[in-house]
Amino acid sequence: MNNTTIESLISLKGINKGYKINNNYLPILQDVFLTIKTGESCALLGASGSGKSTLLNILGLLDSVDAGEYRFAGHDVCSATPDELAAIRNQQIGFVFQSFNLIPRLNAIENVALPLRYRSMKPGDARQRAQQMLAEVGLEQRAHHRPADLSGGQRQRLAIARALVGQPSLILADEPTGNLDPGTADDIMDLLISLNRAHDVTLVVVTHDSAIARRLNRQIRVTNGAVQELCPCPA
Amino acid sequence: MSRVMPGRGRSALLLMHDVSSSLRTLGKRSVLALLGIAIGSSSVVAMINIASNAAEEASMIFKGMGVNTFVAHLSTANEKRTPAYATFDAGQFRKAVPNLLNIAPTAYVGASVVFKGRSLNADLIGSTGELMDAMDLTLRAGRFMSEFDQGETYVVVGHSLAETLGAADEPLRTGDRIRINNYLFQVIGILQDRPDTLLIPIRANDSLFLTLNGMRRISPLAQIRNVIIRVSPDQEINAAATALVDPLKQLPGVTDVAMLLPHQLMDGMSRQNRTFAYLLLALGAISLVGGGTGVMNVMLMNVTQRRREIGVRMALGACRRDIRNLFMLEAITLTAVGAFCGGVLGIGFAFMYAHLSDWTFFLAPAALPLGVISTLGVGVFFGLYPAVLASRLQPVEALRDE
């Protein structure tokens, strides 16, 4: 931790990111500055191809940056080794994907317990924690179902339980309601926001739905690789 | 940073739990993978074992050949003028080679023999009493010739010949008389069945053995063509053969002596063995490539289908070592079980094949280790390598579809 001031959870300074396609450099993010404090809830808005998913992947330490400085919870992400990044993801970040990304061969409780297994928790303890987490998202009756036996909304609840089981400081959700019908989507957003409040966990949601975005503290629009705060609401 | 260091002491128990649940949940796919691996492994094991059994079967022809027996082939200048020998003095050869066990000359003519009105063509072998030990013959009835029989008209009859000459109701017995040309010979012994060997140019089963003197009665010019020699096992056979060349040349009418030694045949055998070894190597290599490719495909498919899963696991905090260990243990477990089943299957197949081909079955020492280890090696490499490659990607690349 920074010893002078209480640092923001996320601090991006002058981030650039692009991809090389057929020898042409295609910039995705250009000179992005962004600060997010612990406990905030943020919406990342933008059209397809605007770079919002790339920004989310960088925030979640799933992708590297080409230039700039990224500090996450006091760690200098740019100088960390892949295994250190894996450990930070394991302990500090929970992911909720649009397509759920559950492991189809594992049942619900095994899927939820998976992040705990990567921090050497005993299987018994991990199952117990996973069971509690399933109860919190309302899936305690489905502990031994495979993802294929669950509905879309149930799968996303399962994914949220998996994201939360390690008690992370940040939940990153990439269009979490994109594959769900409107009613279920509302339930999922309610769940995410209530968890944000109950656990004081920072929430970043990528969405193109302004109705969803309005339910969060901050709305950040990504346009052609640049970020713009729409409604800065200091926490 | 220390708080977020990856868990170094992740216990083996956890890993085993992961692997067992992962294999259990692989379900049908792991059964298919196992099948592919087992077929690959069994083809290597069966191929190598069958080839070794075939090689062994081929070399059986040379088995049972005495290694301390050899044959001297005598050439004579003009057979017509030299009269046949009445006697053969073994003593002079014993002087040249002290460890000589037996030395027996053989003269040969073909003649028609008659017993109780039944007439047959037979090989007549004129020799001495030493032939029995030199050729390692055994008697069914009576006795063999001795040095005291030189003047007698005695014969010893080979097994098949005795069977053919005698009838079911009146078999040939010792004491019976056989007519050869115009002489009557008395049967003093009948030999036991004796398969032909490559080395000794006498078909014992179809031959009639008589003394050199008796031979001279039938064919006054029959020459000694081959001398069959047996030395004691501690005797250097090449030296004995060399030492005997000169004394044999002293025999009247002999112009040249050619030695037929068992190791010349052995050389032929080892050339044949070498050919078989190369064949075996080629068969083994081809089945290794074939079986290995099968195992490789199975493992590659298994891993590439799970690239996204690798990405998810990395997002959830698995470090490279976790991915590597998981896939390595899965690959080892899958290929070990597959290789074991394949080994059993391959040996079973080789046994069936040997049984159907009337070969003697034995377990080739290279078959199981080669089949099992190559399967393990190929399986683990191709099960692990793509997973390690995937774990080196940025997680977002592994997560991306295709």
Interface residues (C-beta under 8 A of the other chain):
Chain A: N57 G60 L61 L62 D63 S64 H75 P82 D83 E84 A86 A87 I88 R89 N90 Q91 Q92 F95 N101 I103 R105 L106 E110 L114 P115 R117 Y118 R119 S120 P123 R162 G166
Chain B: M1 R3 V4 M5 P6 G7 G9 R10 S11 L14 H17 D18 S21 S22 T25 L26 G27 R308 E309 G311 V312 R313 M314 A315 L316 G317 A318 C319 R320 R321 D322 R392 Q394 P395 V396 L399
